[in-house]
Amino acid sequence: MVSADNPGPSGVFSGIDPDALKGTIESIRRDHEKLSDRAGYYKLQLAYYGVGADELADVLRVANWASDELPLLKRRYHLSMKMDSVPYPGGKGMVQINEASVTRAANAAAAKDAKRAAKLAKKDPEDLTPKEFDELNRLFATNHDEYPFAEKFAAALGPKKTLQFWEQASRLGDDPGYGRNSDFERESDLDDLQRNLSFTIAQATNSGTPAMNRWKKEMIELGSEPVRESGPPPHGDSGGPKGFVVMSNLMRFGDYDDKFLYSYGKALVKEDKSVMEGPGSGWTGWNADDGTLNHIGNDMGADPMTGFMKALSNSPDASTEFFTDKQKGADGKPESNFKYLFEEREWQDDSMEGKESVTGRNSMAWALEAATTGHRPGEPATADDLKHSKEQAALFSDVVKSVSEDQDRLRDHAYMSDSFANAAAEYMPDLHRGMTPDKSLGSQLFPTLGAVAKIDNYDAARFLHTVARNEEGYDTLNISQHVYAASLMEQQAKHPDTYPLNTDETISQISYDTGLFQGVIGKARHFQADESDADAAARDDAWKGHVSTWGGSVVGSAAGVATAPFSGPGGVVVGGLAGTASTKIFDGIINGFGDDGGKEAKEQVYQNVKEMDKVEYSVILTSQHAVKEATGSEAAESRAGGDTSKGFRDAGDLIRDSNATVSVI
């Protein structure tokens, strides 16, 4: 039997739902203390009368048992919070942990390491020997998810000293001036220290102990204050960067507590508006002579929004709540954080010397992708993620509308297009509903499992046209739509009563809508290629290798979105391709369509976006193969050619009527 004192062999796993377990832990922590206090009180009161001793002793034993078990439950929770946690088979929202790691001895060792780490971190980083620096870095790396290391370390160090430690440590490699070079021997390891410390602090925020609750509250209060101790005038220290600047550089890695992120973000936006709209040079002013707070990537770390956006991208629920939250805008009226950050805020140049950084806005795009899809960028959607909440769907609607109103919001920062396309891949039904001519019953043709993003025809066209002008944006939309359509055709054929038309007419309508969608994005990519007067990159072996890095998750999500309304989330194969038709279509786009016997070379599609006749041919051929795989009918396959072609041709009218080539409407 696996227990705290007899953990059993390595490889004995249990399933943990982190959110549910956190609630259980908080309930036990709160109630066992109350139970113990009241039982002890009444035991003393009733002892005078010689009654209740045995009964209340039993109650005290229960309370003491809960107290003993609580640290092991916390250990399980923190193990389940690992960024690379493996899903538990058959358990909704559950991850697996190795019970061999759940022991009191492991807790004691982690607590001992936390005490040692705090002792080292309390020293002036300049006084750390190379051996001590390495030891501290190792303690963070090996213990950040070992309960109770993180919470005991953070509580012992305190929020103020945490900020001061990293602010000082980040400058260890800086030259002291006067022509002298730094003699710090571990400059190349500062990136690891930043990363490992970030993971540690992130884990600590997930603790609900009174000490950590105070820590989180004080950290937010320190955000608007300089982190250094100011000296007496006239030569005293100015105080250095504000707490938000330092703390946000420790938020680029790890899974921070959602409630902390919400409170932190609310305070940060308020301070950000004050700094950005006030006199001076904004956030970048403090570090003119103070080096860099960030040692990972190519930005200096002066803008606190960058690290915070990265934290949100790792915490999708917090990201949704943050972007949909409203604060007072410049006109005194409430405005969403999305509107402020995407439409209004001036993102300052925070590039390291000799490098160009777009990390700030790019991190915002990752956070928006997480906020609208419910999962971290680059990770496959779970079955639950495919059922969008009202808040997620409303936010995606706002994203589409904002880009439609002013395409330069995205076009001037086109590197964000891949994130917007990734999100769009999971809103294929919503986008198609906006574009299909069937406005009354489009919901039956393109069903969804969760809330629907409200998108009108012209906004959809302008949004897709803008995203697709970017090569990566186009590739994602192109592939994910074809896979979605193939999966949808397959499901509609299996469930002929879903849409009021017969199966042949239903497939014809989806073929038309495929041509319309692919026409809009194909003509957009063609438009950009002409605008840039550049040759389109061929979809060669290098391109195929690149697609393989993201294709599985994005395409799996698109197929899942099509399948889920018919089978429910439990019937969806998430993270891969759901259904024969989608599998064949994805492979055909990558490797070509045709005979596998080797008698004839496979026919490659989408080889040159600058030749629109070949793009149209590729759309039609791919759509026809999708129909054949979904229905098995050559007659339906033949009809799909004309239907798809008509949709592709009508895309030109939609682009013209919606002014999709005009930046601002």
C-alpha positions as CSV (number, residue, x, y, z in Angstrom):
1,M,0.0,0.0,0.0
2,V,1.3,3.4,-0.9
3,S,1.4,5.9,2.0
4,A,3.4,8.8,3.4
5,D,5.7,6.5,5.3
6,N,5.7,3.6,2.8
7,P,5.7,5.2,-0.6
8,G,6.1,2.0,-2.5
9,P,8.2,1.5,-5.7
10,S,9.0,4.3,-8.1
11,G,6.4,4.4,-10.8
12,V,3.3,4.2,-8.7
13,F,1.2,7.1,-9.9
14,S,-1.9,8.8,-8.7
15,G,-4.1,11.3,-10.5
16,I,-4.4,14.9,-9.1
17,D,-6.8,17.6,-10.1
18,P,-4.7,20.7,-9.0
19,D,-7.6,23.1,-8.7
20,A,-9.8,20.7,-6.8
21,L,-7.0,19.7,-4.5
22,K,-6.1,23.3,-3.8
23,G,-9.7,23.9,-2.6
24,T,-9.6,20.7,-0.4
25,I,-6.3,21.9,1.1
26,E,-7.7,25.3,2.0
27,S,-10.8,23.7,3.5
28,I,-8.8,21.3,5.6
29,R,-6.4,24.0,6.7
30,R,-9.2,26.3,7.8
31,D,-11.5,23.7,9.3
32,H,-9.0,21.5,11.2
33,E,-7.6,24.6,13.0
34,K,-11.2,25.6,14.0
35,L,-12.0,22.0,15.0
36,S,-8.9,21.7,17.1
37,D,-9.4,25.1,18.8
38,R,-13.1,24.5,19.7
39,A,-12.5,20.9,20.8
40,G,-9.7,21.9,23.1
41,Y,-11.8,24.7,24.6
42,Y,-14.8,22.5,25.3
43,K,-12.7,19.7,26.6
44,L,-11.4,22.1,29.3
45,Q,-14.9,23.5,30.0
46,L,-16.5,20.1,30.4
47,A,-13.7,18.5,32.4
48,Y,-15.0,20.4,35.4
49,Y,-18.2,18.3,35.2
50,G,-16.3,15.1,34.4
51,V,-18.0,14.6,30.9
52,G,-16.9,14.8,27.3
53,A,-13.3,13.9,27.7
54,D,-13.3,10.7,25.6
55,E,-15.6,12.1,22.9
56,L,-13.6,15.3,22.5
57,A,-10.4,13.4,22.6
58,D,-11.6,11.6,19.4
59,V,-12.4,15.0,17.8
60,L,-8.9,16.2,18.7
61,R,-7.4,13.0,17.1
62,V,-9.2,13.8,13.9
63,A,-8.0,17.4,13.9
64,N,-4.4,16.2,14.6
65,W,-4.7,13.6,11.8
66,A,-5.7,16.4,9.4
67,S,-2.8,18.5,10.6
68,D,-0.4,15.6,9.9
69,E,-1.7,14.9,6.5
70,L,-2.0,18.5,5.3
71,P,1.8,18.8,4.4
72,L,1.6,15.7,2.3
73,L,-1.5,17.0,0.5
74,K,0.3,20.2,-0.2
75,R,3.3,18.3,-1.6
76,R,1.0,16.4,-4.0
77,Y,-0.5,19.7,-5.1
78,H,2.9,21.4,-5.8
79,L,4.1,18.3,-7.6
80,S,1.0,18.5,-9.8
81,M,1.8,22.1,-10.6
82,K,4.9,21.2,-12.6
83,M,4.9,22.9,-16.0
84,D,5.6,19.5,-17.7
85,S,3.0,17.6,-15.8
86,V,1.6,14.5,-17.7
87,P,-2.2,14.1,-17.9
88,Y,-3.6,11.3,-15.9
89,P,-5.3,8.7,-18.2
90,G,-9.1,8.9,-18.0
91,G,-9.1,11.7,-15.5
92,K,-10.7,15.0,-16.6
93,G,-8.4,17.9,-15.7
94,M,-6.1,15.6,-13.8
95,V,-2.3,15.1,-13.9
96,Q,-0.3,12.3,-12.6
97,I,2.3,12.4,-9.8
98,N,4.7,9.8,-8.6
99,E,3.6,8.7,-5.1
100,A,7.2,7.7,-4.3
101,S,8.0,11.5,-4.1
102,V,5.3,12.0,-1.4
103,T,7.1,11.5,1.9
104,R,7.6,13.4,5.1
105,A,11.3,12.9,4.7
106,A,11.2,14.7,1.3
107,N,9.3,17.6,2.9
108,A,11.9,17.9,5.7
109,A,14.7,17.9,3.1
110,A,13.0,20.6,1.1
111,A,12.4,22.7,4.2
112,K,16.1,22.4,5.1
113,D,17.2,23.5,1.6
114,A,14.8,26.4,1.8
115,K,16.5,27.6,5.0
116,R,19.9,27.4,3.4
117,A,18.8,29.2,0.2
118,A,17.2,32.0,2.2
119,K,20.4,32.4,4.1
120,L,22.5,32.7,0.9
121,A,19.9,35.1,-0.7
122,K,20.0,37.4,2.3
123,K,23.7,38.1,1.6
124,D,24.7,40.9,-0.7
125,P,25.0,39.1,-4.1
126,E,28.4,40.7,-4.6
127,D,29.6,38.8,-1.5
128,L,28.6,35.4,-2.7
129,T,31.6,33.3,-3.6
130,P,31.4,31.4,-6.9
131,K,30.8,28.2,-4.9
132,E,27.9,29.9,-3.0
133,F,26.4,31.3,-6.2
134,D,26.4,27.8,-7.8
135,E,24.9,26.3,-4.6
136,L,22.1,28.8,-4.6
137,N,21.3,28.3,-8.3
138,R,21.3,24.5,-7.7
139,L,19.0,24.8,-4.7
140,F,16.5,26.8,-6.9
141,A,16.8,24.4,-9.8
142,T,16.3,21.2,-7.9
143,N,13.8,22.3,-5.3
144,H,11.4,24.9,-6.9
145,D,8.6,22.4,-7.1
146,E,9.5,20.4,-4.0
147,Y,7.1,21.4,-1.3
148,P,7.6,23.3,1.0
149,F,10.8,24.8,-0.4
150,A,9.3,27.6,-2.4
151,E,6.9,29.0,0.2
152,K,9.4,28.7,3.0
153,F,12.1,30.3,1.0
154,A,9.9,33.2,-0.2
155,A,8.4,33.8,3.3
156,A,11.8,33.7,4.9
157,L,13.4,36.2,2.4
158,G,10.3,38.5,2.3
159,P,9.0,40.4,-0.7
160,K,11.3,43.5,-0.3
161,K,14.4,41.4,0.0
162,T,13.3,39.2,-3.0
163,L,13.2,42.3,-5.2
164,Q,16.5,43.7,-3.8
165,F,18.2,40.3,-4.3
166,W,17.4,40.1,-8.0
167,E,18.0,43.8,-8.7
168,Q,21.5,43.4,-7.3
169,A,22.2,40.0,-8.7
170,S,21.1,41.0,-12.2
171,R,23.9,43.6,-12.2
172,L,26.7,41.3,-11.1
173,G,28.2,41.1,-14.5
174,D,28.2,44.9,-15.2
175,D,31.5,46.7,-15.5
176,P,32.2,48.9,-12.5
177,G,33.3,51.8,-14.7
178,Y,36.5,53.8,-14.9
179,G,37.8,51.5,-17.5
180,R,37.7,48.4,-15.3
181,N,36.1,45.1,-16.2
182,S,33.8,43.0,-14.0
183,D,35.6,40.2,-12.2
184,F,32.3,38.3,-11.6
185,E,32.9,34.7,-12.7
186,R,29.3,33.5,-13.2
187,E,27.9,36.1,-15.6
188,S,26.9,33.4,-18.1
189,D,24.8,31.7,-15.4
190,L,22.6,34.7,-14.6
191,D,20.0,33.5,-17.1
192,D,19.7,30.2,-15.2
193,L,19.5,32.0,-11.9
194,Q,16.7,34.2,-13.2
195,R,14.8,31.2,-14.6
196,N,15.2,29.1,-11.5
197,L,14.3,31.9,-9.2
198,S,11.3,32.7,-11.3
199,F,10.0,29.1,-11.0
200,T,10.5,29.2,-7.3
201,I,8.6,32.4,-6.7
202,A,5.8,31.3,-9.0
203,Q,5.4,28.1,-7.0
204,A,5.4,30.1,-3.8
205,T,2.5,32.2,-4.9
206,N,0.4,29.1,-5.1
207,S,0.7,28.7,-1.3
208,G,-2.2,29.9,0.8
209,T,-0.4,30.1,4.1
210,P,-0.9,33.3,6.1
211,A,2.8,34.2,5.6
212,M,2.5,33.8,1.8
213,N,-0.8,35.7,1.7
214,R,1.0,38.6,3.4
215,W,3.9,38.2,1.0
216,K,1.7,38.5,-2.0
217,K,-0.2,41.5,-0.7
218,E,3.1,43.3,0.2
219,M,4.7,42.5,-3.1
220,I,1.9,44.3,-4.9
221,E,2.1,47.3,-2.6
222,L,5.9,47.5,-3.3
223,G,5.2,47.6,-7.0
224,S,5.1,51.4,-7.3
225,E,8.1,52.0,-5.0
226,P,11.8,52.0,-5.9
227,V,13.4,48.8,-4.6
228,R,16.7,50.2,-3.3
229,E,17.2,51.9,0.0
230,S,17.5,55.6,-0.8
231,G,20.5,57.4,0.7
232,P,20.8,60.9,2.1
233,P,21.1,63.8,-0.4
234,P,22.9,65.0,-2.3
235,H,24.6,61.8,-3.4
236,G,22.1,59.3,-2.1
237,D,20.8,56.5,-4.3
238,S,17.7,57.5,-6.4
239,G,16.1,54.2,-5.5
240,G,16.6,52.3,-8.8
241,P,13.8,50.6,-10.6
242,K,10.3,50.2,-9.2
243,G,9.1,47.0,-7.7
244,F,6.9,46.1,-10.7
245,V,9.9,46.3,-13.0
246,V,12.0,43.9,-10.9
247,M,9.2,41.5,-10.1
248,S,7.9,41.2,-13.7
249,N,11.4,40.0,-14.7
250,L,10.8,37.1,-12.3
251,M,7.5,36.2,-13.9
252,R,8.7,35.0,-17.3
253,F,8.7,31.4,-16.1
254,G,6.4,29.3,-14.0
255,D,2.7,29.0,-13.2
256,Y,1.8,31.9,-10.9
257,D,-1.3,31.8,-8.7
258,D,-4.3,33.2,-10.7
259,K,-5.6,35.4,-7.9
260,F,-2.2,36.9,-7.4
261,L,-1.9,37.6,-11.2
262,Y,-5.3,39.3,-11.2
263,S,-4.5,41.6,-8.3
264,Y,-0.9,42.2,-9.5
265,G,-2.2,43.1,-13.0
266,K,-4.8,45.5,-11.8
267,A,-2.2,47.4,-9.8
268,L,0.3,47.3,-12.6
269,V,-2.1,48.7,-15.2
270,K,-2.9,51.6,-12.9
271,E,0.8,52.3,-12.3
272,D,1.6,51.8,-16.0
273,K,-0.9,54.5,-17.0
274,S,0.6,56.9,-14.5
275,V,4.2,56.2,-15.7
276,M,3.4,56.1,-19.4
277,E,1.2,59.2,-19.5
278,G,3.2,61.2,-17.0
279,P,6.4,63.3,-17.6
280,G,9.7,61.6,-18.2
281,S,10.7,58.7,-20.5
282,G,8.4,56.1,-19.2
283,W,9.6,52.8,-17.8
284,T,12.9,52.8,-19.8
285,G,14.2,55.9,-18.1
286,W,15.4,54.2,-14.9
287,N,17.9,51.9,-16.6
288,A,19.9,54.3,-18.7
289,D,23.0,53.6,-16.6
290,D,21.8,50.6,-14.6
291,G,22.3,47.6,-16.9
292,T,19.7,45.0,-17.5
293,L,17.2,43.2,-15.2
294,N,16.6,40.5,-17.8
295,H,19.2,37.9,-18.9
296,I,16.9,35.8,-21.1
297,G,16.2,37.0,-24.6
298,N,17.0,40.3,-26.2
299,D,15.0,42.9,-24.1
300,M,16.5,44.8,-21.2
301,G,13.6,44.1,-18.9
302,A,12.8,47.7,-18.3
303,D,9.1,47.3,-19.3
304,P,7.2,45.4,-16.6
305,M,4.4,44.5,-18.9
306,T,6.7,42.1,-20.8
307,G,7.3,39.7,-18.0
308,F,3.7,40.0,-16.8
309,M,2.4,39.1,-20.2
310,K,4.6,36.0,-20.2
311,A,3.2,35.1,-16.8
312,L,-0.4,35.4,-18.2
313,S,0.5,33.2,-21.2
314,N,1.3,30.4,-18.7
315,S,-2.0,31.0,-16.8
316,P,-4.9,31.1,-19.4
317,D,-7.7,31.6,-16.9
318,A,-5.9,34.5,-15.3
319,S,-5.2,35.9,-18.8
320,T,-8.9,35.8,-19.7
321,E,-9.9,37.6,-16.5
322,F,-7.2,40.2,-16.9
323,F,-7.9,41.1,-20.6
324,T,-11.6,41.3,-20.0
325,D,-11.3,43.3,-16.8
326,K,-12.0,47.1,-17.1
327,Q,-10.3,50.1,-15.6
328,K,-10.8,53.9,-16.1
329,G,-9.5,55.0,-19.5
330,A,-8.1,58.4,-20.6
331,D,-11.6,59.7,-21.1
332,G,-12.7,58.7,-17.7
333,K,-14.9,55.8,-19.0
334,P,-14.3,52.1,-18.3
335,E,-12.2,50.4,-20.9
336,S,-10.9,46.8,-21.0
337,N,-7.3,46.0,-20.4
338,F,-7.3,44.4,-23.9
339,K,-8.3,47.8,-25.5
340,Y,-5.6,49.6,-23.5
341,L,-2.7,47.3,-24.2
342,F,-3.6,46.4,-27.8
343,E,-5.0,49.7,-29.1
344,E,-3.7,52.5,-27.0
345,R,-0.5,51.8,-25.1
346,E,2.8,52.9,-26.6
347,W,5.2,50.0,-26.2
348,Q,8.7,51.4,-25.7
349,D,11.8,50.1,-27.3
350,D,13.4,47.9,-24.7
351,S,16.0,46.3,-26.9
352,M,19.4,45.3,-25.7
353,E,22.3,47.0,-27.3
354,G,22.9,45.7,-30.8
355,K,19.7,43.7,-30.8
356,E,16.1,44.3,-31.9
357,S,13.5,43.2,-29.4
358,V,9.8,42.7,-30.0
359,T,9.3,40.6,-26.9
360,G,6.8,43.0,-25.2
361,R,4.1,43.0,-27.9
362,N,4.9,39.4,-28.8
363,S,4.3,38.3,-25.2
364,M,1.0,40.2,-25.3
365,A,0.0,38.1,-28.3
366,W,0.9,34.9,-26.5
367,A,-1.2,36.0,-23.5
368,L,-4.1,36.8,-25.8
369,E,-3.8,33.4,-27.4
370,A,-4.0,31.8,-24.0
371,A,-6.8,34.1,-22.9
372,T,-9.0,33.2,-25.9
373,T,-8.3,29.5,-26.2
374,G,-7.9,28.5,-22.6
375,H,-4.6,26.8,-22.9
376,R,-0.9,27.8,-23.1
377,P,0.5,28.7,-26.6
378,G,2.2,25.7,-28.2
379,E,0.3,23.2,-26.1
380,P,-2.5,21.0,-27.5
381,A,-6.0,21.9,-26.5
382,T,-7.7,19.6,-24.0
383,A,-11.3,18.5,-24.5
384,D,-12.4,21.1,-22.0
385,D,-10.6,23.9,-23.9
386,L,-12.7,23.3,-27.0
387,K,-15.8,24.5,-25.1
388,H,-15.2,28.2,-25.0
389,S,-16.5,30.3,-22.1
390,K,-18.6,33.4,-22.7
391,E,-15.6,35.5,-21.6
392,Q,-13.2,33.8,-24.0
393,A,-15.6,34.1,-26.9
394,A,-16.4,37.7,-26.2
395,L,-12.6,38.5,-26.0
396,F,-12.0,36.8,-29.4
397,S,-14.9,38.9,-30.9
398,D,-13.2,42.0,-29.5
399,V,-9.8,40.9,-31.1
400,V,-11.5,40.4,-34.5
401,K,-13.3,43.7,-34.3
402,S,-10.3,45.7,-33.2
403,V,-8.1,44.4,-36.1
404,S,-11.0,45.0,-38.5
405,E,-11.3,48.6,-37.4
406,D,-7.6,49.3,-37.8
407,Q,-5.5,46.7,-39.5
408,D,-2.3,48.6,-38.7
409,R,-2.8,47.5,-35.1
410,L,-1.6,44.1,-36.3
411,R,0.1,44.9,-39.6
412,D,2.6,47.2,-38.0
413,H,3.5,44.3,-35.7
414,A,3.0,41.4,-38.1
415,Y,5.1,39.0,-35.9
416,M,1.9,38.7,-33.7
417,S,0.0,37.2,-36.6
418,D,0.9,33.6,-35.8
419,S,-0.7,33.9,-32.3
420,F,-3.8,35.4,-33.8
421,A,-4.0,32.6,-36.4
422,N,-3.5,30.0,-33.7
423,A,-6.5,31.4,-31.8
424,A,-8.6,31.6,-35.0
425,A,-7.9,27.9,-35.7
426,E,-10.0,27.2,-32.6
427,Y,-12.7,29.6,-33.6
428,M,-13.3,28.2,-37.1
429,P,-17.0,27.7,-36.6
430,D,-17.5,31.2,-35.3
431,L,-15.6,32.7,-38.2
432,H,-17.5,30.6,-40.7
433,R,-20.8,31.5,-39.2
434,G,-19.9,35.1,-39.8
435,M,-19.0,34.5,-43.4
436,T,-21.6,32.0,-44.6
437,P,-24.5,33.2,-46.7
438,D,-26.8,31.1,-44.5
439,K,-27.4,33.6,-41.7
440,S,-30.5,31.9,-40.3
441,L,-29.2,28.3,-39.9
442,G,-25.5,28.8,-40.0
443,S,-25.3,27.6,-36.4
444,Q,-26.5,24.2,-37.5
445,L,-24.0,24.1,-40.4
446,F,-21.1,25.2,-38.1
447,P,-22.1,24.0,-34.6
448,T,-20.0,24.8,-31.5
449,L,-19.9,23.1,-28.1
450,G,-19.5,26.3,-26.0
451,A,-20.1,30.0,-26.3
452,V,-20.0,31.6,-29.7
453,A,-17.9,34.6,-30.7
454,K,-20.2,37.1,-32.4
455,I,-18.5,38.1,-35.7
456,D,-20.1,39.7,-38.7
457,N,-19.2,39.1,-42.4
458,Y,-17.0,42.1,-43.1
459,D,-15.1,42.0,-39.7
460,A,-14.3,38.3,-40.4
461,A,-13.1,39.1,-43.9
462,R,-10.9,42.1,-42.8
463,F,-9.5,40.2,-39.8
464,L,-8.6,37.1,-41.9
465,H,-7.2,39.2,-44.7
466,T,-4.9,41.0,-42.2
467,V,-3.7,37.9,-40.4
468,A,-3.1,36.0,-43.7
469,R,-0.8,38.7,-45.2
470,N,1.8,37.3,-42.8
471,E,3.3,34.1,-44.0
472,E,3.0,32.2,-40.7
473,G,-0.5,33.5,-40.2
474,Y,-1.5,32.4,-43.6
475,D,0.0,28.9,-43.2
476,T,-1.9,28.3,-40.0
477,L,-5.2,29.5,-41.3
478,N,-4.8,27.7,-44.6
479,I,-4.0,24.3,-43.1
480,S,-6.3,24.5,-40.0
481,Q,-9.4,25.5,-42.1
482,H,-8.9,22.7,-44.6
483,V,-8.6,20.2,-41.7
484,Y,-11.7,21.8,-39.9
485,A,-13.7,21.6,-43.1
486,A,-12.7,17.9,-43.8
487,S,-13.7,17.0,-40.2
488,L,-16.9,18.9,-40.4
489,M,-17.9,17.2,-43.7
490,E,-17.2,13.8,-42.2
491,Q,-19.4,14.6,-39.1
492,Q,-22.2,16.2,-41.1
493,A,-22.3,13.1,-43.4
494,K,-22.5,10.8,-40.3
495,H,-25.2,13.0,-38.7
496,P,-27.5,13.9,-41.7
497,D,-30.2,15.4,-39.5
498,T,-28.0,18.2,-38.0
499,Y,-28.6,20.6,-41.0
500,P,-31.9,20.9,-42.8
501,L,-30.5,20.3,-46.2
502,N,-29.7,16.8,-47.4
503,T,-26.2,15.5,-47.1
504,D,-25.2,16.3,-50.7
505,E,-26.4,19.9,-50.4
506,T,-24.8,20.2,-46.9
507,I,-21.4,19.1,-48.3
508,S,-21.8,21.5,-51.2
509,Q,-22.4,24.4,-48.9
510,I,-19.3,23.6,-46.8
511,S,-17.3,23.3,-50.0
512,Y,-18.6,26.8,-51.0
513,D,-17.7,28.2,-47.6
514,T,-14.2,26.6,-47.8
515,G,-13.6,28.3,-51.2
516,L,-14.8,31.6,-49.7
517,F,-12.5,31.4,-46.6
518,Q,-9.5,30.1,-48.6
519,G,-10.1,32.8,-51.2
520,V,-10.0,35.6,-48.7
521,I,-6.7,34.4,-47.1
522,G,-5.2,33.3,-50.4
523,K,-5.8,36.7,-52.0
524,A,-4.5,38.4,-48.9
525,R,-1.2,36.5,-49.1
526,H,-1.0,37.2,-52.8
527,F,-1.7,40.9,-52.1
528,Q,1.1,41.1,-49.6
529,A,3.6,39.3,-51.9
530,D,2.8,41.8,-54.6
531,E,3.0,44.7,-52.1
532,S,6.4,43.5,-50.9
533,D,7.6,42.7,-54.4
534,A,9.1,39.6,-53.1
535,D,9.1,36.0,-54.3
536,A,6.9,33.7,-52.1
537,A,8.9,31.1,-50.2
538,A,8.3,27.6,-51.5
539,R,6.8,24.9,-49.3
540,D,9.9,22.8,-49.4
541,D,11.3,20.2,-47.0
542,A,12.4,23.0,-44.6
543,W,8.8,24.3,-44.6
544,K,7.5,20.8,-43.9
545,G,9.9,20.5,-41.0
546,H,8.7,23.9,-39.6
547,V,5.1,22.9,-39.9
548,S,5.7,19.7,-38.0
549,T,6.7,21.8,-34.9
550,W,3.2,23.4,-34.6
551,G,1.0,21.5,-37.0
552,G,-0.1,18.7,-34.7
553,S,-1.5,20.9,-31.9
554,V,-3.1,23.6,-34.1
555,V,-4.5,21.2,-36.6
556,G,-5.6,18.8,-33.8
557,S,-7.5,21.7,-32.2
558,A,-9.2,22.6,-35.5
559,A,-10.3,19.0,-36.1
560,G,-11.5,18.8,-32.5
561,V,-13.6,21.9,-32.8
562,A,-15.4,20.3,-35.7
563,T,-15.9,17.0,-34.0
564,A,-16.8,18.0,-30.4
565,P,-20.4,19.3,-31.1
566,F,-21.3,15.9,-32.6
567,S,-19.6,13.6,-30.1
568,G,-19.2,15.8,-27.0
569,P,-15.7,16.7,-25.6
570,G,-15.3,13.2,-24.3
571,G,-15.4,11.8,-27.8
572,V,-12.6,14.1,-29.1
573,V,-9.1,12.9,-29.7
574,V,-7.3,16.1,-28.5
575,G,-3.7,16.9,-29.4
576,G,-3.8,14.8,-32.6
577,L,-6.1,14.5,-35.6
578,A,-9.6,13.4,-35.0
579,G,-10.9,11.4,-38.0
580,T,-9.7,9.9,-41.2
581,A,-10.6,12.8,-43.5
582,S,-8.7,15.3,-41.5
583,T,-5.7,13.0,-41.3
584,K,-5.6,12.5,-45.1
585,I,-6.1,16.2,-45.8
586,F,-3.3,17.3,-43.5
587,D,-0.9,14.8,-45.0
588,G,-2.0,15.8,-48.5
589,I,-1.2,19.5,-48.0
590,I,2.2,18.6,-46.5
591,N,3.2,15.8,-48.9
592,G,0.9,16.0,-51.9
593,F,-2.2,14.2,-53.1
594,G,-2.3,11.2,-55.4
595,D,-1.2,7.6,-55.9
596,D,0.9,6.1,-53.2
597,G,2.0,3.3,-55.4
598,G,4.8,5.2,-56.9
599,K,3.5,5.1,-60.5
600,E,2.9,8.8,-60.5
601,A,4.4,11.7,-58.5
602,K,2.1,13.1,-55.9
603,E,0.5,16.4,-56.8
604,Q,1.8,19.2,-54.6
605,V,-0.5,22.1,-53.6
606,Y,0.1,25.7,-52.5
607,Q,3.5,26.0,-54.1
608,N,3.3,29.7,-55.1
609,V,0.9,32.3,-53.7
610,K,1.9,34.8,-56.4
611,E,0.1,32.7,-59.1
612,M,-3.6,33.0,-58.1
613,D,-4.7,30.4,-60.7
614,K,-2.5,27.8,-59.0
615,V,-3.8,28.9,-55.5
616,E,-7.4,28.5,-56.7
617,Y,-6.5,25.1,-58.2
618,S,-5.0,24.0,-54.9
619,V,-8.0,25.1,-52.9
620,I,-10.4,23.2,-55.2
621,L,-8.2,20.0,-55.3
622,T,-7.8,20.0,-51.5
623,S,-11.5,20.5,-51.0
624,Q,-12.4,17.8,-53.4
625,H,-10.1,15.3,-51.7
626,A,-11.7,16.3,-48.4
627,V,-15.2,15.6,-49.7
628,K,-14.1,12.2,-51.1
629,E,-12.5,11.2,-47.8
630,A,-15.5,12.4,-45.8
631,T,-18.3,10.9,-48.0
632,G,-16.7,8.3,-50.2
633,S,-18.8,9.7,-53.1
634,E,-17.2,10.6,-56.4
635,A,-20.3,12.5,-57.4
636,A,-20.0,14.7,-54.3
637,E,-16.3,15.1,-55.0
638,S,-17.1,16.3,-58.5
639,R,-19.7,18.8,-57.4
640,A,-17.4,20.1,-54.7
641,G,-15.1,21.4,-57.5
642,G,-17.7,23.9,-58.8
643,D,-18.9,24.8,-55.3
644,T,-15.4,25.6,-54.0
645,S,-14.5,27.5,-57.2
646,K,-17.6,29.7,-56.8
647,G,-16.7,30.5,-53.2
648,F,-13.2,31.3,-54.1
649,R,-14.3,33.7,-56.9
650,D,-16.9,35.3,-54.5
651,A,-14.1,36.0,-52.1
652,G,-12.9,38.8,-54.4
653,D,-16.3,40.6,-54.0
654,L,-16.2,40.1,-50.3
655,I,-12.7,41.6,-50.1
656,R,-13.7,44.6,-52.2
657,D,-17.0,45.2,-50.4
658,S,-15.5,45.0,-47.0
659,N,-12.5,47.2,-48.0
660,A,-10.2,44.5,-46.7
661,T,-7.2,46.0,-48.4
662,V,-7.7,49.4,-46.7
663,S,-6.1,49.7,-43.3
664,V,-8.6,51.9,-41.5
665,I,-12.4,52.0,-42.0
